[in-house]
Amino acid sequence: TEMAVALALNELKADEVVIYGGTAGRLDHFLANLWMVLQPRFIKHAAKIKMVDCQNSLSFYLPGSYELIKEADKRYLAFVCLTPVTKLSLVDQKYRLDEVDFLYPTSLASNEFIGETGHFSFTSGVIAVIQSTD
């Protein structure tokens, strides 16, 4: 997976890399795919890397403010702090946060969209956002 992502980003100059099936099967392979984005050679491309399976889509975010667009078949949201994260705000999801710090990796699971979009922001760290059907 790492070789394919590196080729797509560095040689092919891809605007987006979608990894299909990288979340299913062996748990050790999933974790390797999830944490791959934290490697120095990939972190600058984090926003371009996405993982998709039949129930989930997972996107990576670096510090900033974002608007999520609800995927038609998805209901649930998870905000996964892959590193320590500062000032995480979940503005308009079912379960909101206002500038909360997380000192270690944390999964804020089972949140939900209220409308067709959701907004969030943070000032440091790396976050994976998962939209899920179940």
C-alpha positions in Angstrom: 0.0 0.0 0.0 2.8 2.4 0.9 4.6 1.9 -2.4 1.3 2.4 -4.4 0.5 5.6 -2.4 4.0 7.0 -2.8 3.9 6.3 -6.6 0.5 7.9 -7.0 1.6 11.0 -5.0 5.2 11.5 -6.1 5.3 10.1 -9.7 1.8 10.5 -10.9 1.1 13.8 -8.9 -2.3 12.6 -7.9 -4.8 15.1 -6.5 -6.4 12.3 -4.5 -5.5 8.8 -3.5 -8.4 6.5 -2.6 -7.5 3.2 -1.0 -10.3 0.6 -1.4 -10.4 -2.3 0.9 -7.6 -1.0 3.1 -9.8 -1.2 6.2 -11.0 -4.8 5.9 -9.4 -8.1 6.6 -6.4 -8.3 8.8 -6.3 -5.8 11.6 -2.5 -5.3 11.4 -2.8 -4.3 7.8 -5.6 -1.8 8.6 -3.4 -0.2 11.3 -0.5 0.0 8.9 -2.7 1.8 6.4 -4.3 4.1 9.1 -0.9 5.1 10.6 0.9 5.4 7.2 -0.3 9.0 6.9 1.8 9.9 10.0 5.1 9.0 8.2 7.1 12.1 7.3 6.9 11.2 3.6 3.1 11.1 3.6 2.0 13.6 6.2 2.2 16.6 3.9 -0.2 14.8 1.6 -2.6 13.7 4.4 -5.6 15.6 2.9 -5.2 13.8 -0.4 -5.4 10.3 1.1 -8.8 8.6 1.7 -9.8 5.0 2.6 -13.1 3.5 1.5 -15.0 0.3 2.2 -18.6 -0.8 1.8 -19.6 0.9 5.1 -17.1 3.6 5.8 -15.1 6.4 4.3 -12.1 7.7 6.2 -10.3 11.0 5.4 -7.3 12.7 7.1 -7.0 16.3 8.3 -4.2 18.6 9.3 -4.9 21.6 11.6 -7.5 24.0 10.3 -11.2 24.6 9.9 -13.3 22.3 7.8 -16.8 21.7 6.4 -17.8 18.0 6.0 -20.4 17.2 3.5 -22.6 14.2 4.6 -22.3 11.3 2.2 -25.8 10.2 1.2 -25.6 6.7 2.6 -23.8 7.7 5.8 -25.2 8.6 9.2 -22.4 8.4 11.8 -19.2 10.3 12.3 -16.1 9.5 14.2 -13.3 12.0 14.9 -10.1 10.0 15.5 -7.2 11.9 17.0 -4.2 10.0 15.7 -1.8 12.2 17.6 -2.3 14.7 20.5 -4.8 17.3 19.2 -5.4 20.8 20.5 -8.5 23.0 20.5 -10.8 20.5 18.8 -14.2 22.0 18.2 -17.2 20.1 16.8 -19.5 22.9 15.9 -22.7 21.4 14.6 -22.7 17.7 15.1 -25.0 15.9 17.5 -22.3 15.8 20.2 -20.4 19.1 20.2 -17.0 20.2 21.6 -15.6 23.6 22.1 -11.8 23.8 21.9 -11.0 20.6 23.8 -7.4 19.2 24.0 -6.6 15.5 23.7 -3.2 14.5 25.0 -3.0 11.1 23.4 -4.7 9.2 20.5 -8.4 9.1 21.1 -11.5 8.0 19.1 -14.5 10.1 19.5 -16.9 7.5 18.0 -20.7 7.5 17.3 -21.2 11.1 16.6 -23.8 12.0 14.0 -24.6 14.7 11.4 -27.5 16.9 12.3 -27.9 18.3 8.8 -26.2 17.8 5.5 -22.9 19.4 6.6 -20.8 19.5 9.7 -18.0 21.8 10.7 -15.0 21.2 12.9 -11.6 22.8 13.6 -8.4 22.2 15.6 -5.1 23.9 15.9 -2.5 21.0 16.1 -2.3 17.3 15.5 -3.7 14.9 12.9 -7.3 13.7 12.8 -9.0 11.0 10.8 -12.7 11.5 10.2 -14.9 8.5 9.5 -18.3 8.6 8.0 -20.1 5.3 8.5 -23.4 3.7 7.6 -23.7 1.6 10.8 
